[in-house]
């Protein structure tokens, strides 16, 4: 979100609208927009609900918007058009964000419920809500039939990528192994080697790829990517800052070095706190 309106569009409802898909009572158009945007992956044709339009009309006092929505229902419009009309009217999200939500809703038309759950987990990952994404992936795996091999493999692969983002490499490796074992997916195998490269001491990793021609062949572009990342980091402001800190340590300004290290450590603690809060443990 880059800009939100600070005033309420329409009235605050005396009686809420119960949004069944997320088990929430809504009292304003801003709350409705937030729920529609954040849960776009779960929305389907059911959103074209005359009870919702009646609530917008009678409770929120937005008769002109309701009139347009009734017309969309009567012409059997797609969910994206219905939701987009609401989002544009209220102005709670930017045009780019509205177009993103509409794109998700168009994609939803061809997805089954499990694909929608996976898409929601992917969305959470992309927005750095890693623990919430993992919970959604686990939810899908607990619900689908094992015969859904392609979907299972993609979910395990994406779980592995999420654990990689959290630097939990052991679990990432296990996820990638499962993804690869299900249907020999080359992408999962590549991710598996990348995770092993991050996890293992160099000598053990070299032994691992030496024992497999496929692993050795796949490791070559991985090493190239790692070298590019190293070069990118070495040219970054963070690398230059760390280098200057180490120089301070060996000079008379060692006290400043320890002060700066304390600040960096505190920042890491705050990042960890945010992860824990996101995970719901506090």
C-alpha positions in Angstrom: 0.0 0.0 0.0 1.4 3.3 -1.0 -1.5 5.6 -0.2 -4.7 5.2 1.8 -7.5 7.6 2.2 -8.0 9.0 5.7 -11.7 9.6 5.5 -14.5 7.0 5.4 -16.4 6.6 2.1 -20.0 6.3 3.0 -21.3 5.7 6.5 -20.0 3.3 9.1 -22.6 0.5 9.2 -24.8 0.0 12.2 -25.2 -3.6 11.2 -22.1 -5.4 9.8 -21.8 -7.5 6.7 -20.5 -11.0 7.5 -17.8 -12.0 5.0 -18.0 -15.7 5.3 -14.8 -16.7 3.5 -12.7 -14.9 6.1 -15.1 -15.2 9.0 -15.2 -11.4 9.6 -17.8 -8.8 10.3 -17.3 -5.7 8.2 -18.5 -2.2 9.3 -17.1 0.1 6.6 -16.2 0.2 2.9 -12.5 0.5 3.8 -12.7 -2.8 5.7 -14.5 -4.4 2.7 -11.8 -3.2 0.4 -9.0 -4.5 2.6 -10.7 -7.9 2.8 -11.3 -8.1 -0.9 -7.7 -7.1 -1.7 -5.9 -9.3 0.8 -8.1 -12.3 0.1 -8.3 -12.0 -3.7 -7.1 -15.5 -4.1 -10.2 -16.9 -2.3 -12.8 -14.9 -4.2 -15.0 -16.4 -6.9 -18.4 -15.8 -8.4 -20.0 -15.9 -5.0 -18.8 -12.4 -4.4 -21.6 -11.2 -6.8 -23.9 -11.2 -3.8 -27.1 -9.1 -3.7 -27.0 -9.1 0.1 -23.6 -7.4 -0.1 -24.9 -4.8 -2.5 -27.9 -4.2 -0.3 -25.6 -3.7 2.7 -23.5 -1.2 0.6 -26.7 0.6 -0.3 -28.6 0.6 3.0 -25.9 0.5 5.6 -23.2 2.5 4.0 -25.4 4.8 2.1 -23.7 4.4 -1.3 -26.8 4.0 -3.6 -24.9 5.1 -6.7 -22.3 2.4 -6.2 -24.9 -0.2 -5.4 -26.8 0.7 -8.6 -23.6 -0.1 -10.6 -23.1 -3.3 -8.7 -26.6 -4.5 -9.2 -26.1 -4.0 -13.0 -23.0 -6.1 -12.9 -24.8 -8.9 -11.1 -27.7 -8.8 -13.6 -25.3 -9.0 -16.5 -23.4 -11.9 -15.0 -20.1 -10.0 -14.8 -16.9 -11.6 -13.8 -15.7 -11.2 -10.1 -12.8 -9.0 -11.3 -15.1 -6.4 -12.7 -17.3 -6.5 -9.6 -14.4 -6.1 -7.1 -12.6 -3.6 -9.3 -15.7 -1.4 -9.3 -15.8 -1.3 -5.5 -12.0 -0.7 -5.2 -12.0 2.1 -7.7 -15.0 3.8 -6.1 -13.6 3.8 -2.6 -10.1 4.8 -3.6 -8.5 2.8 -0.8 -5.8 1.3 -3.1 -3.7 2.7 -6.0 -4.6 1.9 -9.6 -1.7 -0.5 -9.9 -2.9 -2.4 -6.8 -6.4 -2.5 -8.2 -5.1 -3.9 -11.5 -3.1 -6.5 -9.5 -6.2 -7.6 -7.6 -8.2 -7.8 -10.8 -5.5 -9.9 -12.5 -5.6 -12.3 -9.5 -9.4 -12.6 -9.8 -9.2 -13.3 -13.6 -6.7 -16.1 -12.8 -9.0 -17.5 -10.2 -11.6 -18.4 -12.7 -9.5 -21.4 -13.9 -8.3 -22.6 -10.5 -9.8 -25.2 -8.2 -9.9 -24.4 -4.5 -6.5 -26.0 -3.7 -4.8 -24.0 -6.5 -6.4 -20.9 -4.9 -5.0 -21.8 -1.5 -1.6 -22.3 -3.0 -1.9 -19.0 -4.8 -2.6 -17.3 -1.5 0.5 -18.9 0.0 2.6 -17.7 -2.9 1.2 -14.2 -2.4 2.2 -14.3 1.3 5.7 -15.5 0.3 6.1 -12.7 -2.2 5.1 -10.2 0.4 7.6 -11.6 2.9 5.0 -13.2 5.2 7.1 -16.4 5.3 5.6 -18.2 8.3 2.1 -17.5 7.2 2.9 -18.8 3.7 4.3 -22.0 5.2 1.1 -22.5 7.2 -1.0 -22.1 4.0 1.2 -24.5 2.1 0.8 -27.1 4.9 -2.9 -26.5 4.8 -3.1 -27.4 1.1 -0.9 -30.5 1.6 -3.1 -31.7 4.4 -6.2 -31.4 2.3 -5.3 -32.6 -1.2 -5.1 -36.2 -2.5 -1.6 -37.5 -3.0 -2.6 -38.3 -6.6 -2.4 -34.6 -7.3 1.3 -35.1 -7.9 2.0 -32.0 -9.9 0.4 -29.7 -7.3 2.1 -31.5 -4.4 5.5 -31.1 -6.1 5.0 -27.4 -6.7 3.9 -26.9 -3.1 6.9 -28.7 -1.6 9.1 -26.7 -4.0 7.6 -23.4 -2.9 7.8 -24.4 0.8 11.5 -25.1 0.2 12.0 -21.6 -1.3 10.2 -20.1 1.7 12.4 -21.9 4.2 15.4 -20.8 2.1 14.3 -17.2 2.6 14.2 -17.9 6.4 17.7 -19.5 6.1 16.4 -22.7 7.5 18.4 -24.8 5.0 17.9 -28.3 6.5 14.1 -28.1 6.2 14.4 -26.5 2.8 16.5 -29.4 1.6 13.9 -31.9 2.8 11.1 -29.9 1.0 13.1 -29.9 -2.3 13.8 -33.6 -2.0 10.1 -34.4 -1.6 9.3 -32.1 -4.6 11.9 -33.8 -6.7 11.0 -37.4 -5.6 7.3 -36.9 -6.6 7.9 -36.1 -10.3 11.6 -35.6 -11.0 11.0 -31.9 -11.4 14.2 -30.3 -12.7 13.5 -26.9 -11.0 13.1 -28.6 -7.6 16.5 -30.5 -8.2 18.2 -27.2 -9.0 16.7 -25.6 -5.8 17.9 -28.7 -3.9 21.5 -28.2 -5.0 21.3 -24.5 -4.2 20.1 -25.3 -0.7 22.8 -27.9 -0.2 25.4 -25.3 -1.5 24.2 -22.9 1.2 24.0 -25.6 3.9 27.1 -27.8 3.5 30.8 -27.1 4.1 32.5 -26.7 0.7 34.3 -30.1 0.8 31.0 -32.0 1.5 29.2 -30.1 -1.2 32.0 -30.9 -3.8 31.7 -34.6 -2.8 27.9 -34.4 -3.3 28.1 -33.1 -6.8 31.0 -35.3 -7.8 29.0 -38.4 -7.1 26.3 -37.4 -9.7 26.7 -36.3 -13.3 23.4 -34.5 -13.2 24.3 -32.7 -10.0 27.6 -31.6 -11.4 26.1 -30.3 -14.6 23.4 -28.4 -12.7 26.0 -27.0 -10.2 27.8 -25.0 -12.9 25.2 -22.3 -13.5 24.5 -22.2 -9.7 28.1 -21.3 -9.0 27.9 -18.6 -11.7 24.9 -17.1 -10.0 26.6 -17.2 -6.6 29.6 -15.4 -7.9 27.4 -12.7 -9.4 25.6 -12.3 -6.0 29.0 -12.1 -4.3 30.1 -9.4 -6.7 26.9 -7.5 -6.2 27.3 -7.6 -2.4 30.9 -6.5 -2.5 29.8 -3.5 -4.5 27.0 -2.6 -2.1 26.9 0.1 0.6 26.5 -2.6 3.3 29.8 -4.3 2.3 31.6 -0.9 2.3 30.1 -0.1 5.7 31.3 -3.5 7.1 34.8 -3.0 5.6 35.1 0.5 7.2 34.0 -1.0 10.6 36.7 -3.7 10.5 39.3 -0.9 9.7 38.1 1.0 12.8 38.7 -2.1 14.9 42.4 -2.0 14.2 42.7 1.7 14.7 42.2 4.1 17.6 38.5 4.3 17.0 37.8 0.8 18.3 35.1 2.1 20.6 33.2 3.4 17.6 33.5 0.0 16.0 31.9 -1.7 19.0 29.1 1.0 19.0 28.3 0.3 15.4 28.4 -3.4 15.9 25.9 -2.9 18.8 23.6 -1.0 16.4 23.8 -3.8 13.8 23.1 -6.4 16.4 20.1 -4.5 17.6 18.7 -4.2 14.1 19.0 -8.0 13.7 17.2 -8.5 17.0 14.4 -6.2 15.7 14.2 -8.2 12.5 13.9 -11.4 14.4 11.2 -9.9 16.6 9.2 -9.0 13.6 9.5 -12.6 12.3 8.3 -14.0 15.6 5.4 -11.5 15.7 4.4 -12.5 12.2 4.5 -16.2 13.3 2.0 -15.3 16.0 4.1 -16.6 18.9 3.8 -13.4 20.9 
